[in-house]
Every structure is written in C-alpha cells, then in structure tokens.
Amino acid sequence: MPMRSWLFVPGDSEKKLAKVASCDADVVIVDLEDAVAPQAKAVARGLTREWLTAQRRAGAACQLWVRINAADTPLWRDDVDAVIAARPDGVMVPKAAGPAQLQMLSAELHDREQRHGLPLGATKLLPLVSETPAAALAITDYAAAMLPRLAGLTWGAEDLSAAIGASRKRDAEGRWTDAFRMVRAQVLLTAHACKVAPIDTLHADFRDLAGLERAARESHADGFAGMLAIHPDQVPVINAAFMPSDEEIAEARRIVEAFAAAPGSGALQLDGRMLDQPHLEQARRLLERLG
C-alpha cells in the first residue's frame, strides 16, 4: 500500500472525522496531541476509538494511525489504552527523544497487543524526530537501533524553531535555512539506512496549493516516500506529486528489460547512455512502488 499522503485530523471533531475517510489519503492520522485542547483529551480518545472501530468494520481503504501525546507526559498511556483495541495500524510519536524511547513504547504496545489478543508487532511506529535540539542531533542513532515496529521517520519545524529561538525557518527564496535543511537531510538518509519510509514535513499554508505542489515534487525528487498534510485539499496534490509520471515508469521498465536481456552485465548502453547497477536498482524501486 502506498504511503504518500499522511493526513492529520483532530480526534475531537466528529464533523472532520466523518469527512476524512473519503478524501483519498493513503494514511489518516487521528491527532490526540496538538490539535486537541487539554480539557478535550478524554472526549477525543472516545471519538477516536469509535471512529477507528467503524472504519475497520467498513473495510477502510487507507491506513489508520493515531498521534498520541508525547512520551514525557502522563497522557500517552491513556491514549494507547483507549485506542489499541480498535487496531490502529500505527502510532505517531511526537517529540520523540530517540531509539530508547521507541523501544520503551514498543514494549508497552507488545503488552497491550497481548492483552487484547492482537497480532504481536502489528502496531507500527512513526516518530517525529526533530522537535528538540537533542532529538535532532540524535536522528542518526535510529540507524543502529533494533526497532522492528519502525515504519518510517518524519520531522517538523515548528517545535524546533521555538526551541532554538529561530525567527525564520526559510530564507528569502523560500528554502529551508541551514538547521532545518540539515534535519531534513538526516531524516531522509537515516530512513533509507533503516529501510523505512522517509516522510517529509507538512506545507503549512494549506491554501497555497501551487507552493505545495512545488514542495511535494521536490520532496519526491529528493527521495522522500511521502509527505504530511493538514487539510484534505492537500491530499490530491501530494498523491499526484509522489506518483511517478508515465514517462518515468516507461523509462524504468526499459532499463529493467535491458538488463534482463543482458544477464550478467554490470553496465550497458541504452539510447547512447551508459547505465550501471545503481540505475537498475533505482528503476526496480520505482516499479516496486507501483505494486
């Protein structure tokens, strides 16, 4: 299943929950953290559990995830306890502090899966790995950790900018400034080193669909597998940007077919170009994404 668009929806909004399943997002993330006021957390947990259960019964076409509250708060256990029986596909971990914290969460999930008769290891994890300076400096630690539940890595700029006192995140041309560009690159490289999905951060202005299209196409070209979204209108733009074009698909097939026709060749020529094993690997990976 593709994981191009990861759409947040507040867990305390019946109206938004009712609409989100039909917006064609690959992944819906019901948010119990930032989008929900402290006094509404308990209500949000109940609504989220009911919505997940209903979606499972209806045979949801998308993956169903939940963003819990941060693991350094007393709220996350209540979040997990409230929703785990409804079988979310995964849990997004905000303000992730590093691999050790994810290993602790994995053990807690194992206990609850066992308690509810769920397949052990079925609940995956997606940490937001950049929201404090210490966490951002530890991104590469994930590459050496044993984390079988890890589905991907993603990042965000808002919390980090507040933590370091940055008055800007982008330069005059709209490009990420150095600290945020470094974080983004580490997320991309570490996710690929872990063989999990690198998920790019959101485009904050949900009305700027032209800017989103540019950002999403650049993200796809850089090697990201998907992108966070905060509004249903962003979903079709992201899905289109992360889908290879007909020309790219045809080219990948020609490369694979050319190497298949020359077994044992490490390199060959195609239309006057020299191709070697990295070209073949890239073509295969593109075609694998099509299912």
Contacts in CASP RR format, 6 or more apart in sequence:
PFRMAT RR
TARGET T0000
AUTHOR 0000-0000-0000
METHOD contacts of the structure
MODEL  1
MPMRSWLFVPGDSEKKLAKVASCDADVVIVDLEDAVAPQAKAVARGLTRE
WLTAQRRAGAACQLWVRINAADTPLWRDDVDAVIAARPDGVMVPKAAGPA
QLQMLSAELHDREQRHGLPLGATKLLPLVSETPAAALAITDYAAAMLPRL
AGLTWGAEDLSAAIGASRKRDAEGRWTDAFRMVRAQVLLTAHACKVAPID
TLHADFRDLAGLERAARESHADGFAGMLAIHPDQVPVINAAFMPSDEEIA
EARRIVEAFAAAPGSGALQLDGRMLDQPHLEQARRLLERLG
1 26 0 8 1.000
1 63 0 8 1.000
2 26 0 8 1.000
2 242 0 8 1.000
2 289 0 8 1.000
3 26 0 8 1.000
3 27 0 8 1.000
3 63 0 8 1.000
3 151 0 8 1.000
3 197 0 8 1.000
3 199 0 8 1.000
3 225 0 8 1.000
3 226 0 8 1.000
4 26 0 8 1.000
4 225 0 8 1.000
4 226 0 8 1.000
4 227 0 8 1.000
4 238 0 8 1.000
4 239 0 8 1.000
4 241 0 8 1.000
4 242 0 8 1.000
4 243 0 8 1.000
5 24 0 8 1.000
5 25 0 8 1.000
5 26 0 8 1.000
5 27 0 8 1.000
5 226 0 8 1.000
5 227 0 8 1.000
5 229 0 8 1.000
5 234 0 8 1.000
5 235 0 8 1.000
5 238 0 8 1.000
5 239 0 8 1.000
5 242 0 8 1.000
6 25 0 8 1.000
6 26 0 8 1.000
6 27 0 8 1.000
6 29 0 8 1.000
6 65 0 8 1.000
6 154 0 8 1.000
6 199 0 8 1.000
6 226 0 8 1.000
6 227 0 8 1.000
6 228 0 8 1.000
6 229 0 8 1.000
7 20 0 8 1.000
7 23 0 8 1.000
7 25 0 8 1.000
7 27 0 8 1.000
7 28 0 8 1.000
7 29 0 8 1.000
7 229 0 8 1.000
7 230 0 8 1.000
7 232 0 8 1.000
7 234 0 8 1.000
7 235 0 8 1.000
8 29 0 8 1.000
8 31 0 8 1.000
8 35 0 8 1.000
8 67 0 8 1.000
8 228 0 8 1.000
8 229 0 8 1.000
8 230 0 8 1.000
9 16 0 8 1.000
9 17 0 8 1.000
9 20 0 8 1.000
9 28 0 8 1.000
9 29 0 8 1.000
9 30 0 8 1.000
9 31 0 8 1.000
9 35 0 8 1.000
10 16 0 8 1.000
10 30 0 8 1.000
10 31 0 8 1.000
10 35 0 8 1.000
10 36 0 8 1.000
10 44 0 8 1.000
11 17 0 8 1.000
11 30 0 8 1.000
11 31 0 8 1.000
11 32 0 8 1.000
11 35 0 8 1.000
11 36 0 8 1.000
11 44 0 8 1.000
11 47 0 8 1.000
11 48 0 8 1.000
11 51 0 8 1.000
12 35 0 8 1.000
12 36 0 8 1.000
12 37 0 8 1.000
12 40 0 8 1.000
12 43 0 8 1.000
12 44 0 8 1.000
12 47 0 8 1.000
13 47 0 8 1.000
14 47 0 8 1.000
17 30 0 8 1.000
17 47 0 8 1.000
17 48 0 8 1.000
17 51 0 8 1.000
19 232 0 8 1.000
20 28 0 8 1.000
20 232 0 8 1.000
21 28 0 8 1.000
21 55 0 8 1.000
21 58 0 8 1.000
21 60 0 8 1.000
21 62 0 8 1.000
23 232 0 8 1.000
23 235 0 8 1.000
24 62 0 8 1.000
24 235 0 8 1.000
24 236 0 8 1.000
24 239 0 8 1.000
25 62 0 8 1.000
25 229 0 8 1.000
25 232 0 8 1.000
25 235 0 8 1.000
26 62 0 8 1.000
26 63 0 8 1.000
26 239 0 8 1.000
27 62 0 8 1.000
27 63 0 8 1.000
27 64 0 8 1.000
27 65 0 8 1.000
27 89 0 8 1.000
28 62 0 8 1.000
28 63 0 8 1.000
28 64 0 8 1.000
28 65 0 8 1.000
29 65 0 8 1.000
29 66 0 8 1.000
29 67 0 8 1.000
29 92 0 8 1.000
30 48 0 8 1.000
30 51 0 8 1.000
30 52 0 8 1.000
30 64 0 8 1.000
30 65 0 8 1.000
30 66 0 8 1.000
30 67 0 8 1.000
30 88 0 8 1.000
31 66 0 8 1.000
31 67 0 8 1.000
32 41 0 8 1.000
32 44 0 8 1.000
32 45 0 8 1.000
32 48 0 8 1.000
32 66 0 8 1.000
32 67 0 8 1.000
32 68 0 8 1.000
32 69 0 8 1.000
32 75 0 8 1.000
32 79 0 8 1.000
33 67 0 8 1.000
33 68 0 8 1.000
33 69 0 8 1.000
33 70 0 8 1.000
33 94 0 8 1.000
34 94 0 8 1.000
36 44 0 8 1.000
41 69 0 8 1.000
41 75 0 8 1.000
41 78 0 8 1.000
41 79 0 8 1.000
42 78 0 8 1.000
45 78 0 8 1.000
45 79 0 8 1.000
45 82 0 8 1.000
45 83 0 8 1.000
46 82 0 8 1.000
48 66 0 8 1.000
48 82 0 8 1.000
48 83 0 8 1.000
48 86 0 8 1.000
49 82 0 8 1.000
49 83 0 8 1.000
49 85 0 8 1.000
49 86 0 8 1.000
52 64 0 8 1.000
52 66 0 8 1.000
52 83 0 8 1.000
52 86 0 8 1.000
52 87 0 8 1.000
52 88 0 8 1.000
53 86 0 8 1.000
55 64 0 8 1.000
56 64 0 8 1.000
56 86 0 8 1.000
56 87 0 8 1.000
63 89 0 8 1.000
63 90 0 8 1.000
64 87 0 8 1.000
64 88 0 8 1.000
64 89 0 8 1.000
64 90 0 8 1.000
65 88 0 8 1.000
65 89 0 8 1.000
65 90 0 8 1.000
65 91 0 8 1.000
65 92 0 8 1.000
65 126 0 8 1.000
66 79 0 8 1.000
66 83 0 8 1.000
66 88 0 8 1.000
66 90 0 8 1.000
66 91 0 8 1.000
66 92 0 8 1.000
67 91 0 8 1.000
67 92 0 8 1.000
67 94 0 8 1.000
68 75 0 8 1.000
68 76 0 8 1.000
68 79 0 8 1.000
68 80 0 8 1.000
68 91 0 8 1.000
68 92 0 8 1.000
68 93 0 8 1.000
68 94 0 8 1.000
69 75 0 8 1.000
69 76 0 8 1.000
69 79 0 8 1.000
69 94 0 8 1.000
70 76 0 8 1.000
70 93 0 8 1.000
70 94 0 8 1.000
70 95 0 8 1.000
71 93 0 8 1.000
71 95 0 8 1.000
71 96 0 8 1.000
71 97 0 8 1.000
71 101 0 8 1.000
71 104 0 8 1.000
71 105 0 8 1.000
72 95 0 8 1.000
72 97 0 8 1.000
77 108 0 8 1.000
80 91 0 8 1.000
80 108 0 8 1.000
80 109 0 8 1.000
80 112 0 8 1.000
81 112 0 8 1.000
84 109 0 8 1.000
84 112 0 8 1.000
84 113 0 8 1.000
84 116 0 8 1.000
84 118 0 8 1.000
84 123 0 8 1.000
85 116 0 8 1.000
85 118 0 8 1.000
87 118 0 8 1.000
87 122 0 8 1.000
88 123 0 8 1.000
89 122 0 8 1.000
89 123 0 8 1.000
89 124 0 8 1.000
90 123 0 8 1.000
90 124 0 8 1.000
90 125 0 8 1.000
90 126 0 8 1.000
90 151 0 8 1.000
91 105 0 8 1.000
91 109 0 8 1.000
91 123 0 8 1.000
91 124 0 8 1.000
91 125 0 8 1.000
91 126 0 8 1.000
92 125 0 8 1.000
92 126 0 8 1.000
92 127 0 8 1.000
92 128 0 8 1.000
92 154 0 8 1.000
93 101 0 8 1.000
93 102 0 8 1.000
93 105 0 8 1.000
93 125 0 8 1.000
93 126 0 8 1.000
93 127 0 8 1.000
93 128 0 8 1.000
94 128 0 8 1.000
94 131 0 8 1.000
95 128 0 8 1.000
95 131 0 8 1.000
95 132 0 8 1.000
95 135 0 8 1.000
95 159 0 8 1.000
96 102 0 8 1.000
96 127 0 8 1.000
96 128 0 8 1.000
96 129 0 8 1.000
96 131 0 8 1.000
96 135 0 8 1.000
97 132 0 8 1.000
97 134 0 8 1.000
97 135 0 8 1.000
97 138 0 8 1.000
98 127 0 8 1.000
98 129 0 8 1.000
98 135 0 8 1.000
98 138 0 8 1.000
98 141 0 8 1.000
98 142 0 8 1.000
99 138 0 8 1.000
99 141 0 8 1.000
99 142 0 8 1.000
99 144 0 8 1.000
99 145 0 8 1.000
99 147 0 8 1.000
102 125 0 8 1.000
102 127 0 8 1.000
102 145 0 8 1.000
102 147 0 8 1.000
102 149 0 8 1.000
102 150 0 8 1.000
103 145 0 8 1.000
103 146 0 8 1.000
103 147 0 8 1.000
105 125 0 8 1.000
106 121 0 8 1.000
106 125 0 8 1.000
106 147 0 8 1.000
106 148 0 8 1.000
106 149 0 8 1.000
109 121 0 8 1.000
109 123 0 8 1.000
109 125 0 8 1.000
109 149 0 8 1.000
110 120 0 8 1.000
110 121 0 8 1.000
112 118 0 8 1.000
113 119 0 8 1.000
113 120 0 8 1.000
113 121 0 8 1.000
113 122 0 8 1.000
113 123 0 8 1.000
114 120 0 8 1.000
121 148 0 8 1.000
121 149 0 8 1.000
123 149 0 8 1.000
124 149 0 8 1.000
124 150 0 8 1.000
124 151 0 8 1.000
125 147 0 8 1.000
125 149 0 8 1.000
125 150 0 8 1.000
125 151 0 8 1.000
125 152 0 8 1.000
126 150 0 8 1.000
126 151 0 8 1.000
126 152 0 8 1.000
126 153 0 8 1.000
126 154 0 8 1.000
126 199 0 8 1.000
127 142 0 8 1.000
127 150 0 8 1.000
127 152 0 8 1.000
127 153 0 8 1.000
127 154 0 8 1.000
128 154 0 8 1.000
128 155 0 8 1.000
128 156 0 8 1.000
129 135 0 8 1.000
129 136 0 8 1.000
129 138 0 8 1.000
129 139 0 8 1.000
129 142 0 8 1.000
129 153 0 8 1.000
129 154 0 8 1.000
129 155 0 8 1.000
129 187 0 8 1.000
130 136 0 8 1.000
130 139 0 8 1.000
130 155 0 8 1.000
130 156 0 8 1.000
130 157 0 8 1.000
130 159 0 8 1.000
130 160 0 8 1.000
130 183 0 8 1.000
130 187 0 8 1.000
131 156 0 8 1.000
131 159 0 8 1.000
131 160 0 8 1.000
131 163 0 8 1.000
132 159 0 8 1.000
132 160 0 8 1.000
132 163 0 8 1.000
133 160 0 8 1.000
133 163 0 8 1.000
133 164 0 8 1.000
136 160 0 8 1.000
136 179 0 8 1.000
136 183 0 8 1.000
136 186 0 8 1.000
139 153 0 8 1.000
139 183 0 8 1.000
139 186 0 8 1.000
139 187 0 8 1.000
139 190 0 8 1.000
140 186 0 8 1.000
140 189 0 8 1.000
140 190 0 8 1.000
142 150 0 8 1.000
142 153 0 8 1.000
142 190 0 8 1.000
142 194 0 8 1.000
143 190 0 8 1.000
143 193 0 8 1.000
143 194 0 8 1.000
147 194 0 8 1.000
150 194 0 8 1.000
150 196 0 8 1.000
151 196 0 8 1.000
151 197 0 8 1.000
152 191 0 8 1.000
152 194 0 8 1.000
152 196 0 8 1.000
152 197 0 8 1.000
152 198 0 8 1.000
152 199 0 8 1.000
153 187 0 8 1.000
153 190 0 8 1.000
153 191 0 8 1.000
153 194 0 8 1.000
153 196 0 8 1.000
153 197 0 8 1.000
153 198 0 8 1.000
153 199 0 8 1.000
154 187 0 8 1.000
154 198 0 8 1.000
154 199 0 8 1.000
154 200 0 8 1.000
154 201 0 8 1.000
154 228 0 8 1.000
155 183 0 8 1.000
155 184 0 8 1.000
155 187 0 8 1.000
155 200 0 8 1.000
155 201 0 8 1.000
156 183 0 8 1.000
156 201 0 8 1.000
156 202 0 8 1.000
157 169 0 8 1.000
157 176 0 8 1.000
157 180 0 8 1.000
157 183 0 8 1.000
157 201 0 8 1.000
158 204 0 8 1.000
160 166 0 8 1.000
160 179 0 8 1.000
160 180 0 8 1.000
160 183 0 8 1.000
161 169 0 8 1.000
161 180 0 8 1.000
164 179 0 8 1.000
166 177 0 8 1.000
166 179 0 8 1.000
168 177 0 8 1.000
169 176 0 8 1.000
169 177 0 8 1.000
169 180 0 8 1.000
170 176 0 8 1.000
170 177 0 8 1.000
170 180 0 8 1.000
171 177 0 8 1.000
175 181 0 8 1.000
176 184 0 8 1.000
184 200 0 8 1.000
184 201 0 8 1.000
187 198 0 8 1.000
188 198 0 8 1.000
188 222 0 8 1.000
188 223 0 8 1.000
188 224 0 8 1.000
191 197 0 8 1.000
191 198 0 8 1.000
191 199 0 8 1.000
191 225 0 8 1.000
192 198 0 8 1.000
192 223 0 8 1.000
197 225 0 8 1.000
197 226 0 8 1.000
198 223 0 8 1.000
198 224 0 8 1.000
198 225 0 8 1.000
198 226 0 8 1.000
199 224 0 8 1.000
199 225 0 8 1.000
199 226 0 8 1.000
199 227 0 8 1.000
199 228 0 8 1.000
200 215 0 8 1.000
200 216 0 8 1.000
200 219 0 8 1.000
200 224 0 8 1.000
200 226 0 8 1.000
200 227 0 8 1.000
200 228 0 8 1.000
201 227 0 8 1.000
201 228 0 8 1.000
202 227 0 8 1.000
202 228 0 8 1.000
202 229 0 8 1.000
202 230 0 8 1.000
203 211 0 8 1.000
203 212 0 8 1.000
203 215 0 8 1.000
203 216 0 8 1.000
203 227 0 8 1.000
203 229 0 8 1.000
203 234 0 8 1.000
204 230 0 8 1.000
205 211 0 8 1.000
205 212 0 8 1.000
206 212 0 8 1.000
206 230 0 8 1.000
206 231 0 8 1.000
206 233 0 8 1.000
206 234 0 8 1.000
209 233 0 8 1.000
209 234 0 8 1.000
209 237 0 8 1.000
212 234 0 8 1.000
212 237 0 8 1.000
212 238 0 8 1.000
213 237 0 8 1.000
213 240 0 8 1.000
213 241 0 8 1.000
215 227 0 8 1.000
216 227 0 8 1.000
216 237 0 8 1.000
216 238 0 8 1.000
216 241 0 8 1.000
216 242 0 8 1.000
217 241 0 8 1.000
219 226 0 8 1.000
219 227 0 8 1.000
219 241 0 8 1.000
219 242 0 8 1.000
220 226 0 8 1.000
220 241 0 8 1.000
220 242 0 8 1.000
224 242 0 8 1.000
225 242 0 8 1.000
226 238 0 8 1.000
226 242 0 8 1.000
227 238 0 8 1.000
227 241 0 8 1.000
227 242 0 8 1.000
229 235 0 8 1.000
229 238 0 8 1.000
244 252 0 8 1.000
244 286 0 8 1.000
244 289 0 8 1.000
244 290 0 8 1.000
248 286 0 8 1.000
249 286 0 8 1.000
249 287 0 8 1.000
249 290 0 8 1.000
251 283 0 8 1.000
252 282 0 8 1.000
252 283 0 8 1.000
252 284 0 8 1.000
252 286 0 8 1.000
252 287 0 8 1.000
253 283 0 8 1.000
253 287 0 8 1.000
254 270 0 8 1.000
255 270 0 8 1.000
255 275 0 8 1.000
255 279 0 8 1.000
255 280 0 8 1.000
255 283 0 8 1.000
256 280 0 8 1.000
256 283 0 8 1.000
256 284 0 8 1.000
256 287 0 8 1.000
258 268 0 8 1.000
258 270 0 8 1.000
258 275 0 8 1.000
259 265 0 8 1.000
259 266 0 8 1.000
259 268 0 8 1.000
259 275 0 8 1.000
259 280 0 8 1.000
262 268 0 8 1.000
266 276 0 8 1.000
266 277 0 8 1.000
267 274 0 8 1.000
267 275 0 8 1.000
267 276 0 8 1.000
267 277 0 8 1.000
268 274 0 8 1.000
268 275 0 8 1.000
269 275 0 8 1.000
END
